[in-house]
Amino acid sequence: MSHAIGVDVGGTFTDVVLSGPGGEISVAKRLSTHGDPADGVVAGITAVLGDTAPSSVTRVVHATTLATNAILERRGVRVAYVTTRGFRSAIPLGRYARVEEDRYDLWFDPPAPPVAAGDCFEVPERIGSRGEVLEPLDEAAVAGVGTEIARRGITTAAVCLLHSYANPAHEQRVARILRVSVPTVVISSEVWPELREYERATTTIMSAYVGPVMAGYLRRLASRLAGIGITAPVHVMDSGGGVMSAELAARRAVATIESGPAAGVLAAAASGYPDAISFDMGGTTAKTCVIRDGRPEITHEFHVGGRGSFGGRRAGTGVPIKTPAVDLAEVGAGGGSVAWVDAAGTLRAGPRSAGSEPGPACYGLGGDEPTVTDANLVLGYLDPASFASGTVPLSADLAGEAVDRHLAGPLGVGRAEAAYAVHEIANASMGSAVHVVTVQRGIDPRGFVMVAFGGAGPMHAARVASRFGISTVVVPAYCGVGSAAGLLTADLSADRVLSALDADPARVFASLTEAAAADLDADLGSPGVSVTCSADVRFAGQAHDLTVPWSDSPGELAARFFAGYRQVYGIEQEGPVEIVSYRVRVTRAAPDPPPARRPPPTHPRRRPDPPWPPATRRAYFPEAGGYVPVPVLTRACLARAPGGAVTGPAIVEDAESTIVVPPGWTARPGRKDAVVLTGAGT
C-alpha cells in the first residue's frame, strides 16, 4: 500500500500532492516559507497525509526554486574562480547587453559579476582544442593559488581551464592540489564539458555557488521528513523534465534551476494533447512552453536573471547556464503581482510580487498594495472562503480598499473598472510570453490547444487564448497544483554531454552512457532503462549548432539537421556539416501511477458538490454590461448540466483553483476529469 508525494515550492505557495495505491489523490496548498522552505513542505505533507501512515510513503519528488532564488538574491557561498593564465578577466569583464529602459541610461552600471575580480585566479597551463598539451601545468603555482584562496577564508572554488572538455587531465590535477587547502572544488569537465569557455565557466561557477545551499537544504529536508516518519528517498526535478536523486542534485544544483516550471510542463504534456501550449500562472510568475508531438521544447542554454522583452531573455543579460532545460518564456505576472500607477499616470501590473510575505492585501497579513489576486476578488471571480483549499481566507473589503486607494482614486475611475484593467494588463503580459514561444518562432498558435494550470492560470486562460485565435483551452484535474502533480509522472534521468572534434561517436556515446547510468545507479539493459542519444550539429564554418537525434548514418544525421534548420530559421539550406558535441540521456522509468480518482464525497478534505441548478454570485464581465449573476459550479456539477455543457459567463471552482468561463465560451467535461473550454478563439 505505497504512496507517492509530489512537492512544488513556488514563490508564493507550496503545493503538495499525495497519490495512493488506488489512484486516490489528496492535495494541499500552503504559503511558502522563505526563511526555510522545509517548513512549508512539512506543513503541506502533514496536511495531505491525514490518517495515512507516513511509513507507507515510498517516493517523494520535489521541485524547488531554491537554486534560482539563491542566484537572483545572491545568497550562495563565496566562490573563487581558477582558470588558464591569460583568461582571468573573462568573468569580471562579463558579457552585457543593454535592453529595455537600460538602452537609454547614460549612467548604465553593469551588474556585478558572479565572482569578484579579486577572487579570480589563473595558473600557467594550456591544452589545445583537440586535447593536446601545449603548456604543462605549473603545479607549484596551483598550490600557491590554493594557499591564497584559503587565506581569504574562501571554502569553495570553481575551476574552468581552456579546452578541458577535450582533455580534463589538467583540471583534475588542479582539483586534487586545491583540495589540500580548499574543502570544495568544482571543475567544469565534471559539471558540463562543452565548448564555449564563458558559458562553461559561468555554469561551473553557479554550480559551486549554489551547491552547498542545495546540499544543506536537502539534508535538512530529509531530517525533517524523518522526524514525521517519512524515510523514503527524496528525488529532485531537474530543468529538463527528468528527476535525479537528492545526492546528485546536491552535486549538480545548477541542473535544478528551472525545476518547478519543468514539472508544470510535464503535467501539460500528460494531458493527452500532442500539440499544446502549457500556460502556468502561479502567485509570482506566468510561464509558457510549446509541446509538439507530446514533447516539450528543450534548450541547452538559458539565462538566469536575464532581461528582455515580453518573456524572452536576451543573450548578454543574466548568467548563462549550459544544461538541458525546458524552453520557457516567463513573465512577472502572477496572482501576487503588484498593481501600481507610475509617475506618468499609467497603470502597471508586476513584475514585483507581494509573494507570501506579506502577500496581497486581501490575505490580511499586512500587505496593503493591490495585486492581481485582489483585482480578481473585486471582480467576483474568487470565492473568499475557498481560496487555496480554504487555508487562506480572503477579505473582499481589504482588496477593495487597496484598489480604491492605489488605483481607482489616482486614475479617476470606478473600483470595478480599475480592477478589470489590472486583469487585462496581466492577460496582455502573459500573452506576450505566448507570443515569444509561438509567433516569434514562426509557430501558428491557432493549431494548438492551451493547457492551463497553476493557482491563477484557469482564471485568465480563456482571455489569453482569445488573443491568439486559440479556440480550445483544457484545464486538467488538480490544475491548481499542476506542477506538483506533474512530478509524480516524471522518470529518473541523467544527462551527459561532451564536446569532441574528430572523435569516434561509438566510443564517446559508450563512455557518456556509462557515466549517466552510474549517476542513476541503473543497470543498462534492465527493463525500464532507456538511452537517448543526440548530437549538436552545425554547418561547417558556422559558430552555432542545433541538437538533433543521433543517427549512425551521416546522410540521415545531416537530413535531420537540415530539417531542424528549416524549422528554426524558416529557410531551406544544405551543405557540409560537422558534429560539435555528443549528448546522452539515460532514463529509468518511474512506476506508472494508477489513474487518478477523486476521493468519495464523504472525504473530509473534499467539499460536497452543490445541487443543480447551481448557486450564483455576481461577477464582472464587460461584455455582459458589468456585474451580473453567474452560475458557480464544480467539475462534478458541470457533468450534470443540461446537454453536458455550460455557456459563459460562468465560474467552475476547484479546491485549489478557479476557472473563469467568459461570454462566448462554453465549458464541458473532458477526458481524465478535465474541463474543456471552447470559444470562437478571437
RAPEJO-V438672 format. One line per field, one symbol per residue. ss: DSSP state (H for helix, E for strand, L for the rest). phi: phi as a letter, one per 40 degrees, with the letter a starting at -180 (. if undefined). psi: psi as a letter, one per 40 degrees, with the letter a starting at -180 (. if undefined). A space follows every 50 residues. Layout:
# RAPEJO-V438672
ss->???
phi->???
psi->???
This chain:
# RAPEJO-V438672
ss->LLEEEEEEELLLEEEEEEELLLLEEEEEEEELLLLLHHHHHHHHHHHHHL LLLHHHEEEEEEEELHHHHHHHLLLLLLEEEEEELLLLHHHHHLLLLLLH HHHHLLLLLLLLLLLLHHHEEEELLEELLLLLEEELLLHHHHHHHHHHHH HLLLLEEEEELLLLLLLLHHHHHHHHHHLLLLLEEEEHHHHLLLLLHHHH HHHHHHHHHHHHHHHHHHHHHHHHHHHLLLLLLEEEELLLLLEEEHHHHH HLHHHHLLHHHHHHHHHHHLLLLLLEEEEEELLLLEEEEEEELLEELEEL LEEELLLLLLLLLLLLLLEEELLLEELLEEELLLLLEEEEELLLLLEEEE EEELLLLLLLHHHLLLLLLLEHHHHHHHLLLLLLLLHHHHLLLLLHHHHH HHHHHHHHHHHLLLHHHHHHHHHHHHHHHHHHHHHHHLHHHLLLHHHLEE EEELLLHHHHHHHHHHLLLLLEEEELLLHHHHHHHHHLLLLEEEEEEEEL LLLLHHHHHHHHHHHHHHHHLLLLLLLLEEEEEEEEEEELLLLLLEEEEL LLLHHHHHHHHHHHHHHHHLLLLLLLEEEEEEEEEEEELLLLLLLLELLL LLLLLLLLLLLLLLLEEEEEEHHHLEEEEEEEELHHHHHLLHHHEEELLE EEELLLLEEEELLLEEEEELHHHLEEEEELLL
phi->.cbbbbbbcbcbbbbbbbbcccgcbbbabbccbccadccccccccccccf cccdcccbabbbbacdcccccccfbcccbcbbacdhbccccccgabbcbf cccbccbdbdccccbcdcbbbbbcaabccbgcccaccccccccccccccc ccgcbbbbbaccgcccacdccccdccccccbbdbbbbccccacbcgcccc cccccccccbdccccccccccdcccccbgbbcccbbccccgbbbcccccc cbdccbcbccdccccccccccgbcbabcbbbbcbbbbbacbbfgbccbbb aabcgcbibfgcbccgbgbcbbacaccbbbbcbbdccccabcccgccbag ccbcfbbcgddccgbhcbccbccccccccgcbcdcbcfggcbcbbccccc ccccccbccdcgbcdcccccccdccccccccccccccbdcbgbccccbcc bbagcbdccbdcccddcbgcbbbbbccfccbdccccdcccccaabbaaca cfccdcccccccccccccdcfbccgcdgbbbbbaacbacdgccbbbcbdc accdccccccccccccccbgbcabicbacbabbbbbbbccdcccdcaccc dccccbcccccbcccbacbcbcccghcbcbcbbbcccccccdggabccca bbbbcbabbbbcdgbbbacbcfgcbbbbacgb
psi->giiihhhhhaddihhhhhhideeihiiihihihddhdddddddddddddb ehhdeehehhhhhiedddddddefeaihhihhaiheededdddahihhib eddehefhhiiiidhideehiiihihhieeeihdhihgdddddddddddd deehehihhhihfeddheddddddddddedehdhhhideddggiigdddd dddddddddedddddddddddddddddeeheiihihhideeihiiddddd dfddeedfdddddddddddeeehdhihhhhhaddihiiihhhfehihhie hihheiiahfeihhieiahhhgihihgihhighadehhiihadeehhiha ehieaeheiidedfeeheiiidddddddeedihddehffeeghihddddd ddddddcdddefiiddddddddddddddddddddddecddefhheeeihh hhaidedededddddddeehehhhhiifdefddddddeeiihihiiihhh hfihdddddddddddddddefihheihehihhiiihiihheidiiihiii hehdddddddddddddddeeihhiahiihdihihhhhhhihhiihiiiii deheehiihiihiiiiihihhddeebhihiihiidddddeihefihhihi hhhideihhhhiieihhiiaiffihhhiade.
